[in-house]
């Protein structure tokens, strides 16, 4: 990942994202997902998305979000 990564609002993507920032980054609300937090939990519980727990909060690295997208893209490509 040599090129900069930006959030949908045009700001640079932080290196570590809170759950709300990851929801924004992945555009889950824009995709019409009714409960984006549950969607993230679904992928975490299945080992598809890595989170780090700090206190009572899950945080996500930009790298883990990018790898998650890459894996989904790869898997979706295998279905066609």
C-alpha positions as CSV (number, residue, x, y, z in Angstrom):
1,X,0.0,0.0,0.0
2,X,2.2,2.8,-1.2
3,X,-0.6,5.2,-2.3
4,X,-2.5,7.2,0.4
5,X,-5.9,5.9,1.5
6,X,-8.7,8.3,2.2
7,X,-12.0,8.1,4.0
8,X,-15.2,8.7,2.0
9,X,-15.2,12.3,3.4
10,X,-11.9,13.0,1.7
11,X,-9.8,13.0,4.9
12,X,-6.8,10.7,5.2
13,X,-7.6,7.3,6.7
14,X,-6.2,7.0,10.2
15,X,-3.7,4.2,10.9
16,X,-6.0,3.0,13.7
17,X,-9.7,3.2,13.3
18,X,-12.5,3.0,15.8
19,X,-15.5,0.8,14.9
20,X,-17.5,3.9,13.7
21,X,-14.6,4.9,11.5
22,X,-14.3,1.4,10.0
23,X,-18.0,1.5,9.3
24,X,-17.5,4.8,7.5
25,X,-14.4,3.5,5.6
26,X,-16.2,0.4,4.4
27,X,-19.3,2.5,3.6
28,X,-21.5,0.0,5.3
29,X,-24.4,2.4,6.0
30,X,-24.3,3.6,2.4
31,X,-24.6,0.0,1.3
32,X,-27.9,-0.2,3.2
33,X,-26.6,-2.5,6.0
34,X,-29.1,-1.9,8.8
35,X,-26.7,-2.8,11.7
36,X,-23.1,-2.3,10.6
37,X,-21.7,-3.1,14.0
38,X,-23.3,-6.5,13.9
39,X,-21.8,-7.0,10.4
40,X,-18.4,-6.3,11.8
41,X,-18.9,-8.6,14.7
42,X,-20.0,-11.4,12.2
43,X,-16.7,-11.1,10.3
44,X,-14.6,-10.8,13.5
45,X,-16.2,-13.9,15.0
46,X,-15.4,-15.9,11.8
47,X,-11.8,-14.7,11.8
48,X,-12.2,-12.7,8.6
49,X,-11.6,-9.3,10.2
50,X,-8.9,-8.6,12.8
51,X,-9.6,-6.3,15.7
52,X,-7.6,-5.2,18.7
53,X,-9.4,-4.8,22.0
54,X,-8.4,-1.7,24.0
55,X,-10.4,-1.4,27.1
56,X,-14.0,-2.1,26.0
57,X,-13.4,-1.0,22.5
58,X,-12.5,-2.7,19.3
59,X,-10.0,-0.9,17.1
60,X,-8.9,-1.8,13.6
61,X,-5.6,-1.1,11.8
62,X,-5.8,0.3,8.3
63,X,-3.8,-2.7,7.2
64,X,-6.3,-5.2,8.6
65,X,-9.2,-3.3,7.0
66,X,-7.3,-3.3,3.6
67,X,-6.5,-7.0,4.0
68,X,-10.2,-7.7,4.8
69,X,-11.3,-6.0,1.6
70,X,-8.6,-7.8,-0.4
71,X,-9.8,-11.2,0.9
72,X,-13.4,-10.4,0.2
73,X,-12.5,-9.2,-3.3
74,X,-10.5,-12.4,-3.9
75,X,-13.3,-14.6,-2.6
76,X,-15.9,-12.7,-4.7
77,X,-13.7,-13.2,-7.8
78,X,-13.7,-17.0,-7.2
79,X,-17.5,-17.1,-7.4
80,X,-17.8,-15.7,-10.9
